[in-house]
């Protein structure tokens, strides 16, 4: 048996940009094309923005301007500007930055000196400009390589820093910035930094009331059981209310201005503290799930030199506040115990509403207890026999959980479709849940149906979302159905299910529709997959003379070898997003209720618009 040679020639050292480009996931999480809010292109924007926010926090610059046109991003702040002699180093030398000096940045988001270097290395074009003391210093890079180190020049421009970059299409395939995701990110920045104004392509974002504004902007007044309880301390801010209609818990958590979408020590302490304070206030040992049922809350804390569980900073790992303060858990517990207790004593009418909500939740839980027990047993049996769910290795213990952001659950219908996806998927991160027939229309039904209906019960168990999203097993939930009338109906019924019982899945950007090609156009040399009629016409034009044209009628008709193209690097996903103009209840009532004439008129009018487009 021959042995592979292992000599000095096998050892090589990568410079900073080579390492970032070879292992981008280590620095920015998953790559993606912009269809998911945690895709890499948004992390690049966030890394640049975090530096601007740090300037605002330090009292320098109240406005940030962002312009995104096609694939180019420009970010301009009016802070102090990067020290002119260090402009090149700050964006191209690892472990270089002002945040190592905690006197300047005591509670900064980024402390490792990597952020803008990653943006630089992963961009085909990157330019940094700094204005200080009437002088301008600029430098330009390509893929992290310095191309133009300009001399200092006099300027009358306002002080601050401007960064321009174009993410590398070789790494971020077919990417597109979605204004909805950028807008949500910017709103979070202004909620956490009252007084800051962010101008995004001419639209201005501003907040005066912090987390109170966040909750009020994300909920309709009709759905709030009581006005937002808004409490602030030196290094902590919380907002909370209960929903009248939502079943599960929903949390928005932040550390030093960073949206910790996966929670962490602060969110766990917050959930624990709410229960303890409520129990003490009412003198009743209420079940924790009853206290937290339907709660919609936000928490923001500031920690000295926070430790996150990944470079993308989505989960706090720190247990200490730093700066001589107690642990994160103790600090949050003490704050909520004092402030929330005081608030409830001063506002007895709100305290009464909360208690009634808890008692109602307790009653519903007891009514469902037997059903839930049987449902869990059925879900466990189904899992053991692998009838519905073909899981991925991340959850089977074969791969590291660092890949949790990449996990995807495809929900599909029928044996042939689920078989094709199962055979062509990435077994490390992609799982398949197979539906049997059309799901039930769940509009107007109670949570009881989730446990009594086998499909819903097993889907809930697969996702692990019975009480909250904290332990959601898949970051991306993808509805994969045929592009025909039946497939569209199944999509609608599944979206109704999630809106009715787990709307936070959609609010937090976890639900998608898989786009698969309608046509395959090919000749002996080339194959082109077409997702629209326009793409089909262009493909026929390109592959002259007459190519072979196949119309895919269903997912089951696509072979596993071909399916690999559609759920791999080139996967096209359409995110399911909520229209803030309508409440969830209004949305469901209009599309799934008994308002047939209104809905019929809507469909006819929109169909006419689509037909007009085709004729043009």
Secondary structure, DSSP 8 states (H G I E B T S, - for coil): ------SGGG-----HHHHHHHSHHHHHS----SSSTTSHHHHHHHHHHHHHHHHHHTT--SEEEEEEETTEEEEEE-SS---GGGHHHHHHSTT-SGGGSTTT-TT-S--SS-HHHHHHHTEEEEEEEEEETTEEEEEEEETTEEEEE---EE--S-SEEEEEEEE-TTTSTT----HHHHHHHHHHHHHHSTT-EEEETTEEEE-SSTHHHHHHHHS-GGGBSS--EEEE-SSEEEEEEEBSS--S-EEEEEETTEE-TT-BHHHHHHHHHHHHHHHHHHT----HHHHHTTEEEEEEE--TT--BSSTT--SB---B--TT--BHHHHHHHHHHHHHHHHHHH-HHHHHHHHHHHHHHHHHHHHHHHHHHHHHHHHHHHHHHTSSEE--HHHHTSS-GGGGGG-EEEEEESHHHHHHHHHHS-TTTEEEEEE-S-----TT--THHHHHSHHHHHHHHHHT-SS-STT-S-SEEEEE--SSHHHHHHHHHHHHHHHHH-HHHHHTT-EEEEE--SEEEE-SS-EEEESSHHHHHHHHHHT-S--EEEE--SGGGS-HHHHHHHSSTT-EEEE----TTS-HHHHHHHHHSS-HHHHHHHHHHHHHHHHHHHH-
